[in-house]
Amino acid sequence: MSREQDKLTGFVTGLLVGGVIGGILALLYTPVSGKKMRKNISKTTDNIIDNVNDIVETGKGKVDGLLKDGIKKANTIIDDAKKIVSN
């Protein structure tokens, strides 16, 4: 993985963790009844799960693209090596 990808991964991870912690703290310090609090926590949890699923799907797409590019480059290298060996 390149440095830029490591930085992006770290940033996204920090963003997710910060969002979760911020959401939990906001819910805990909001003066509402227990019933409303449970509903709020449930909605927030559902939203977080949806967001994480979206990020995972995006990541899968990027990984698939990188894998395909890697396979193409590997095949090119193999073909070039075969040409050199056959000469």
N, CA, C and O atoms as CSV, one atom per row, in Angstrom:
chain,resi,resn,atom,element,x,y,z
A,1,MET,N,N,0.847,-1.170,0.000
A,1,MET,CA,C,0.000,0.000,0.000
A,1,MET,C,C,0.897,1.240,0.000
A,1,MET,O,O,1.913,1.262,0.695
A,2,SER,N,N,0.544,2.248,-0.752
A,2,SER,CA,C,1.354,3.451,-0.825
A,2,SER,C,C,1.093,4.354,0.370
A,2,SER,O,O,0.137,4.168,1.123
A,3,ARG,N,N,1.959,5.320,0.515
A,3,ARG,CA,C,1.823,6.267,1.626
A,3,ARG,C,C,0.510,7.036,1.555
A,3,ARG,O,O,-0.134,7.287,2.574
A,4,GLU,N,N,0.122,7.408,0.333
A,4,GLU,CA,C,-1.119,8.165,0.164
A,4,GLU,C,C,-2.319,7.321,0.580
A,4,GLU,O,O,-3.243,7.827,1.218
A,5,GLN,N,N,-2.310,6.050,0.226
A,5,GLN,CA,C,-3.407,5.168,0.610
A,5,GLN,C,C,-3.427,4.969,2.120
A,5,GLN,O,O,-4.498,4.911,2.726
A,6,ASP,N,N,-2.238,4.863,2.737
A,6,ASP,CA,C,-2.169,4.742,4.194
A,6,ASP,C,C,-2.743,5.980,4.870
A,6,ASP,O,O,-3.465,5.885,5.863
A,7,LYS,N,N,-2.410,7.141,4.315
A,7,LYS,CA,C,-2.934,8.389,4.878
A,7,LYS,C,C,-4.451,8.458,4.735
A,7,LYS,O,O,-5.149,8.861,5.666
A,8,LEU,N,N,-4.959,8.065,3.566
A,8,LEU,CA,C,-6.398,8.088,3.328
A,8,LEU,C,C,-7.108,7.114,4.262
A,8,LEU,O,O,-8.148,7.444,4.833
A,9,THR,N,N,-6.553,5.926,4.417
A,9,THR,CA,C,-7.139,4.928,5.310
A,9,THR,C,C,-7.171,5.452,6.742
A,9,THR,O,O,-8.177,5.307,7.438
A,10,GLY,N,N,-6.078,6.058,7.178
A,10,GLY,CA,C,-6.021,6.632,8.522
A,10,GLY,C,C,-7.034,7.745,8.704
A,10,GLY,O,O,-7.686,7.843,9.744
A,11,PHE,N,N,-7.162,8.579,7.690
A,11,PHE,CA,C,-8.118,9.684,7.769
A,11,PHE,C,C,-9.541,9.172,7.864
A,11,PHE,O,O,-10.314,9.639,8.699
A,12,VAL,N,N,-9.898,8.211,7.011
A,12,VAL,CA,C,-11.266,7.664,7.013
A,12,VAL,C,C,-11.554,6.969,8.334
A,12,VAL,O,O,-12.644,7.110,8.889
A,13,THR,N,N,-10.577,6.217,8.840
A,13,THR,CA,C,-10.751,5.544,10.122
A,13,THR,C,C,-10.970,6.570,11.235
A,13,THR,O,O,-11.868,6.417,12.064
A,14,GLY,N,N,-10.150,7.601,11.245
A,14,GLY,CA,C,-10.302,8.662,12.243
A,14,GLY,C,C,-11.639,9.367,12.135
A,14,GLY,O,O,-12.260,9.708,13.142
A,15,LEU,N,N,-12.073,9.579,10.910
A,15,LEU,CA,C,-13.366,10.224,10.675
A,15,LEU,C,C,-14.500,9.367,11.240
A,15,LEU,O,O,-15.396,9.876,11.913
A,16,LEU,N,N,-14.454,8.074,10.962
A,16,LEU,CA,C,-15.496,7.165,11.460
A,16,LEU,C,C,-15.497,7.095,12.984
A,16,LEU,O,O,-16.545,7.213,13.619
A,17,VAL,N,N,-14.320,6.905,13.558
A,17,VAL,CA,C,-14.233,6.792,15.018
A,17,VAL,C,C,-14.671,8.099,15.674
A,17,VAL,O,O,-15.411,8.083,16.657
A,18,GLY,N,N,-14.222,9.214,15.141
A,18,GLY,CA,C,-14.621,10.511,15.685
A,18,GLY,C,C,-16.116,10.745,15.581
A,18,GLY,O,O,-16.736,11.281,16.500
A,19,GLY,N,N,-16.693,10.340,14.455
A,19,GLY,CA,C,-18.140,10.488,14.280
A,19,GLY,C,C,-18.927,9.641,15.260
A,19,GLY,O,O,-19.932,10.083,15.815
A,20,VAL,N,N,-18.463,8.426,15.466
A,20,VAL,CA,C,-19.146,7.534,16.414
A,20,VAL,C,C,-19.044,8.092,17.823
A,20,VAL,O,O,-20.043,8.169,18.537
A,21,ILE,N,N,-17.851,8.477,18.221
A,21,ILE,CA,C,-17.666,9.020,19.574
A,21,ILE,C,C,-18.474,10.303,19.759
A,21,ILE,O,O,-19.121,10.486,20.790
A,22,GLY,N,N,-18.438,11.191,18.765
A,22,GLY,CA,C,-19.205,12.434,18.848
A,22,GLY,C,C,-20.698,12.176,18.943
A,22,GLY,O,O,-21.399,12.824,19.720
A,23,GLY,N,N,-21.185,11.223,18.148
A,23,GLY,CA,C,-22.609,10.880,18.196
A,23,GLY,C,C,-23.022,10.321,19.545
A,23,GLY,O,O,-24.067,10.686,20.083
A,24,ILE,N,N,-22.203,9.439,20.087
A,24,ILE,CA,C,-22.511,8.850,21.393
A,24,ILE,C,C,-22.511,9.918,22.474
A,24,ILE,O,O,-23.412,9.953,23.312
A,25,LEU,N,N,-21.507,10.790,22.462
A,25,LEU,CA,C,-21.455,11.852,23.475
A,25,LEU,C,C,-22.639,12.806,23.346
A,25,LEU,O,O,-23.200,13.236,24.353
A,26,ALA,N,N,-23.015,13.133,22.131
A,26,ALA,CA,C,-24.168,14.019,21.938
A,26,ALA,C,C,-25.435,13.380,22.486
A,26,ALA,O,O,-26.253,14.054,23.112
A,27,LEU,N,N,-25.598,12.084,22.253
A,27,LEU,CA,C,-26.778,11.394,22.767
A,27,LEU,C,C,-26.769,11.314,24.290
A,27,LEU,O,O,-27.805,11.486,24.932
A,28,LEU,N,N,-25.609,11.057,24.859
A,28,LEU,CA,C,-25.533,10.901,26.313
A,28,LEU,C,C,-25.773,12.212,27.059
A,28,LEU,O,O,-26.309,12.209,28.167
A,29,TYR,N,N,-25.379,13.324,26.458
A,29,TYR,CA,C,-25.535,14.607,27.138
A,29,TYR,C,C,-26.794,15.367,26.735
A,29,TYR,O,O,-26.974,16.515,27.140
A,30,THR,N,N,-27.648,14.760,25.961
A,30,THR,CA,C,-28.904,15.388,25.569
A,30,THR,C,C,-29.964,15.092,26.626
A,30,THR,O,O,-30.179,13.932,26.977
A,31,PRO,N,N,-30.629,16.129,27.135
A,31,PRO,CA,C,-31.623,15.903,28.199
A,31,PRO,C,C,-32.960,15.414,27.626
A,31,PRO,O,O,-33.864,16.213,27.380
A,32,VAL,N,N,-33.076,14.103,27.418
A,32,VAL,CA,C,-34.321,13.507,26.939
A,32,VAL,C,C,-34.638,12.287,27.794
A,32,VAL,O,O,-33.798,11.793,28.547
A,33,SER,N,N,-35.875,11.817,27.657
A,33,SER,CA,C,-36.291,10.656,28.434
A,33,SER,C,C,-35.577,9.395,27.957
A,33,SER,O,O,-35.007,9.369,26.866
A,34,GLY,N,N,-35.614,8.366,28.773
A,34,GLY,CA,C,-34.973,7.098,28.439
A,34,GLY,C,C,-35.521,6.488,27.164
A,34,GLY,O,O,-34.769,5.953,26.350
A,35,LYS,N,N,-36.847,6.569,26.988
A,35,LYS,CA,C,-37.480,5.992,25.808
A,35,LYS,C,C,-37.013,6.704,24.540
A,35,LYS,O,O,-36.676,6.065,23.542
A,36,LYS,N,N,-36.998,8.050,24.596
A,36,LYS,CA,C,-36.529,8.821,23.453
A,36,LYS,C,C,-35.045,8.562,23.206
A,36,LYS,O,O,-34.603,8.470,22.061
A,37,MET,N,N,-34.293,8.446,24.281
A,37,MET,CA,C,-32.855,8.200,24.154
A,37,MET,C,C,-32.608,6.874,23.434
A,37,MET,O,O,-31.749,6.801,22.555
A,38,ARG,N,N,-33.341,5.837,23.794
A,38,ARG,CA,C,-33.179,4.535,23.143
A,38,ARG,C,C,-33.532,4.618,21.661
A,38,ARG,O,O,-32.862,4.015,20.823
A,39,LYS,N,N,-34.589,5.368,21.341
A,39,LYS,CA,C,-34.950,5.558,19.930
A,39,LYS,C,C,-33.841,6.299,19.192
A,39,LYS,O,O,-33.470,5.926,18.079
A,40,ASN,N,N,-33.314,7.349,19.816
A,40,ASN,CA,C,-32.234,8.123,19.199
A,40,ASN,C,C,-30.994,7.252,18.986
A,40,ASN,O,O,-30.359,7.305,17.932
A,41,ILE,N,N,-30.663,6.457,19.993
A,41,ILE,CA,C,-29.495,5.584,19.878
A,41,ILE,C,C,-29.718,4.570,18.759
A,41,ILE,O,O,-28.806,4.284,17.983
A,42,SER,N,N,-30.922,4.035,18.680
A,42,SER,CA,C,-31.232,3.063,17.639
A,42,SER,C,C,-31.110,3.688,16.245
A,42,SER,O,O,-30.525,3.092,15.340
A,43,LYS,N,N,-31.667,4.890,16.080
A,43,LYS,CA,C,-31.581,5.573,14.787
A,43,LYS,C,C,-30.130,5.899,14.428
A,43,LYS,O,O,-29.701,5.707,13.291
A,44,THR,N,N,-29.389,6.391,15.411
A,44,THR,CA,C,-27.990,6.739,15.164
A,44,THR,C,C,-27.181,5.504,14.800
A,44,THR,O,O,-26.348,5.537,13.895
A,45,THR,N,N,-27.436,4.417,15.512
A,45,THR,CA,C,-26.739,3.163,15.210
A,45,THR,C,C,-27.055,2.699,13.794
A,45,THR,O,O,-26.158,2.285,13.061
A,46,ASP,N,N,-28.307,2.765,13.413
A,46,ASP,CA,C,-28.698,2.383,12.051
A,46,ASP,C,C,-27.997,3.256,11.012
A,46,ASP,O,O,-27.529,2.754,9.990
A,47,ASN,N,N,-27.925,4.561,11.274
A,47,ASN,CA,C,-27.250,5.478,10.352
A,47,ASN,C,C,-25.762,5.159,10.243
A,47,ASN,O,O,-25.196,5.171,9.150
A,48,ILE,N,N,-25.137,4.875,11.376
A,48,ILE,CA,C,-23.711,4.545,11.375
A,48,ILE,C,C,-23.472,3.258,10.594
A,48,ILE,O,O,-22.533,3.173,9.802
A,49,ILE,N,N,-24.311,2.269,10.816
A,49,ILE,CA,C,-24.170,0.992,10.099
A,49,ILE,C,C,-24.332,1.202,8.599
A,49,ILE,O,O,-23.579,0.635,7.808
A,50,ASP,N,N,-25.307,2.011,8.206
A,50,ASP,CA,C,-25.503,2.310,6.781
A,50,ASP,C,C,-24.277,3.007,6.191
A,50,ASP,O,O,-23.834,2.674,5.091
A,51,ASN,N,N,-23.733,3.978,6.930
A,51,ASN,CA,C,-22.554,4.707,6.451
A,51,ASN,C,C,-21.349,3.788,6.324
A,51,ASN,O,O,-20.608,3.861,5.344
A,52,VAL,N,N,-21.154,2.927,7.306
A,52,VAL,CA,C,-20.030,1.998,7.258
A,52,VAL,C,C,-20.196,1.030,6.086
A,52,VAL,O,O,-19.230,0.724,5.387
A,53,ASN,N,N,-21.416,0.553,5.876
A,53,ASN,CA,C,-21.660,-0.344,4.740
A,53,ASN,C,C,-21.361,0.348,3.412
A,53,ASN,O,O,-20.802,-0.266,2.503
A,54,ASP,N,N,-21.729,1.620,3.296
A,54,ASP,CA,C,-21.423,2.378,2.076
A,54,ASP,C,C,-19.912,2.493,1.871
A,54,ASP,O,O,-19.418,2.327,0.756
A,55,ILE,N,N,-19.190,2.775,2.941
A,55,ILE,CA,C,-17.736,2.908,2.859
A,55,ILE,C,C,-17.103,1.572,2.485
A,55,ILE,O,O,-16.167,1.528,1.686
A,56,VAL,N,N,-17.608,0.488,3.058
A,56,VAL,CA,C,-17.082,-0.844,2.735
A,56,VAL,C,C,-17.310,-1.163,1.264
A,56,VAL,O,O,-16.415,-1.679,0.595
A,57,GLU,N,N,-18.498,-0.861,0.758
A,57,GLU,CA,C,-18.785,-1.126,-0.655
A,57,GLU,C,C,-17.876,-0.301,-1.559
A,57,GLU,O,O,-17.389,-0.800,-2.574
A,58,THR,N,N,-17.648,0.950,-1.196
A,58,THR,CA,C,-16.743,1.797,-1.974
A,58,THR,C,C,-15.333,1.215,-1.949
A,58,THR,O,O,-14.648,1.172,-2.971
A,59,GLY,N,N,-14.912,0.770,-0.774
A,59,GLY,CA,C,-13.584,0.158,-0.642
A,59,GLY,C,C,-13.452,-1.099,-1.471
A,59,GLY,O,O,-12.417,-1.331,-2.097
A,60,LYS,N,N,-14.500,-1.918,-1.480
A,60,LYS,CA,C,-14.466,-3.135,-2.292
A,60,LYS,C,C,-14.296,-2.799,-3.766
A,60,LYS,O,O,-13.536,-3.458,-4.475
A,61,GLY,N,N,-15.001,-1.778,-4.222
A,61,GLY,CA,C,-14.880,-1.362,-5.616
A,61,GLY,C,C,-13.466,-0.908,-5.942
A,61,GLY,O,O,-12.931,-1.237,-7.001
A,62,LYS,N,N,-12.864,-0.156,-5.036
A,62,LYS,CA,C,-11.498,0.320,-5.260
A,62,LYS,C,C,-10.518,-0.846,-5.253
A,62,LYS,O,O,-9.603,-0.896,-6.075
A,63,VAL,N,N,-10.705,-1.778,-4.333
A,63,VAL,CA,C,-9.823,-2.945,-4.271
A,63,VAL,C,C,-9.953,-3.769,-5.547
A,63,VAL,O,O,-8.949,-4.232,-6.088
A,64,ASP,N,N,-11.168,-3.954,-6.029
A,64,ASP,CA,C,-11.368,-4.701,-7.276
A,64,ASP,C,C,-10.628,-4.028,-8.432
A,64,ASP,O,O,-9.984,-4.696,-9.241
A,65,GLY,N,N,-10.728,-2.720,-8.499
A,65,GLY,CA,C,-10.035,-1.979,-9.549
A,65,GLY,C,C,-8.527,-2.122,-9.446
A,65,GLY,O,O,-7.848,-2.333,-10.450
A,66,LEU,N,N,-8.005,-2.009,-8.231
A,66,LEU,CA,C,-6.565,-2.158,-8.027
A,66,LEU,C,C,-6.109,-3.566,-8.372
A,66,LEU,O,O,-5.043,-3.751,-8.958
A,67,LEU,N,N,-6.911,-4.555,-8.012
A,67,LEU,CA,C,-6.577,-5.942,-8.313
A,67,LEU,C,C,-6.533,-6.181,-9.816
A,67,LEU,O,O,-5.613,-6.829,-10.315
A,68,LYS,N,N,-7.516,-5.666,-10.536
A,68,LYS,CA,C,-7.536,-5.824,-11.989
A,68,LYS,C,C,-6.322,-5.152,-12.630
A,68,LYS,O,O,-5.701,-5.710,-13.534
A,69,ASP,N,N,-5.987,-3.945,-12.153
A,69,ASP,CA,C,-4.802,-3.254,-12.674
A,69,ASP,C,C,-3.538,-4.057,-12.384
A,69,ASP,O,O,-2.659,-4.169,-13.239
A,70,GLY,N,N,-3.449,-4.610,-11.191
A,70,GLY,CA,C,-2.282,-5.413,-10.828
A,70,GLY,C,C,-2.151,-6.649,-11.695
A,70,GLY,O,O,-1.050,-7.014,-12.106
A,71,ILE,N,N,-3.269,-7.292,-11.972
A,71,ILE,CA,C,-3.248,-8.486,-12.823
A,71,ILE,C,C,-2.798,-8.116,-14.239
A,71,ILE,O,O,-1.996,-8.826,-14.845
A,72,LYS,N,N,-3.315,-7.007,-14.759
A,72,LYS,CA,C,-2.917,-6.569,-16.106
A,72,LYS,C,C,-1.415,-6.297,-16.160
A,72,LYS,O,O,-0.736,-6.709,-17.101
A,73,LYS,N,N,-0.903,-5.602,-15.146
A,73,LYS,CA,C,0.531,-5.281,-15.123
A,73,LYS,C,C,1.367,-6.550,-14.979
A,73,LYS,O,O,2.407,-6.683,-15.624
A,74,ALA,N,N,0.921,-7.479,-14.142
A,74,ALA,CA,C,1.646,-8.740,-13.977
A,74,ALA,C,C,1.669,-9.515,-15.287
A,74,ALA,O,O,2.704,-10.068,-15.658
A,75,ASN,N,N,0.550,-9.562,-15.988
A,75,ASN,CA,C,0.495,-10.266,-17.272
A,75,ASN,C,C,1.413,-9.613,-18.303
A,75,ASN,O,O,2.054,-10.306,-19.093
A,76,THR,N,N,1.476,-8.297,-18.295
A,76,THR,CA,C,2.375,-7.583,-19.208
A,76,THR,C,C,3.827,-7.935,-18.904
A,76,THR,O,O,4.616,-8.179,-19.816
A,77,ILE,N,N,4.171,-7.959,-17.638
A,77,ILE,CA,C,5.538,-8.295,-17.234
A,77,ILE,C,C,5.866,-9.734,-17.638
A,77,ILE,O,O,6.960,-10.007,-18.132
A,78,ILE,N,N,4.930,-10.643,-17.431
A,78,ILE,CA,C,5.143,-12.043,-17.804
A,78,ILE,C,C,5.339,-12.172,-19.308
A,78,ILE,O,O,6.238,-12.878,-19.765
A,79,ASP,N,N,4.495,-11.489,-20.076
A,79,ASP,CA,C,4.624,-11.527,-21.533
A,79,ASP,C,C,5.967,-10.982,-21.985
A,79,ASP,O,O,6.616,-11.565,-22.853
A,80,ASP,N,N,6.390,-9.858,-21.397
A,80,ASP,CA,C,7.691,-9.273,-21.737
A,80,ASP,C,C,8.830,-10.227,-21.380
A,80,ASP,O,O,9.785,-10.373,-22.142
A,81,ALA,N,N,8.728,-10.864,-20.238
A,81,ALA,CA,C,9.769,-11.810,-19.815
A,81,ALA,C,C,9.828,-13.007,-20.755
A,81,ALA,O,O,10.916,-13.481,-21.083
A,82,LYS,N,N,8.679,-13.499,-21.190
A,82,LYS,CA,C,8.643,-14.627,-22.134
A,82,LYS,C,C,9.297,-14.240,-23.460
A,82,LYS,O,O,10.009,-15.045,-24.060
A,83,LYS,N,N,9.056,-13.012,-23.917
A,83,LYS,CA,C,9.661,-12.546,-25.163
A,83,LYS,C,C,11.181,-12.478,-25.034
A,83,LYS,O,O,11.908,-12.862,-25.950
A,84,ILE,N,N,11.647,-11.990,-23.901
A,84,ILE,CA,C,13.094,-11.875,-23.678
A,84,ILE,C,C,13.726,-13.271,-23.626
A,84,ILE,O,O,14.784,-13.494,-24.215
A,85,VAL,N,N,13.094,-14.193,-22.937
A,85,VAL,CA,C,13.630,-15.555,-22.795
A,85,VAL,C,C,13.630,-16.283,-24.138
A,85,VAL,O,O,14.560,-17.039,-24.422
A,86,SER,N,N,12.618,-16.074,-24.962
A,86,SER,CA,C,12.521,-16.784,-26.243
A,86,SER,C,C,13.523,-16.258,-27.280
A,86,SER,O,O,13.808,-16.951,-28.257
A,87,ASN,N,N,14.051,-15.071,-27.088
A,87,ASN,CA,C,15.028,-14.491,-28.048
A,87,ASN,C,C,16.393,-14.975,-27.774
A,87,ASN,O,O,17.334,-14.597,-28.473
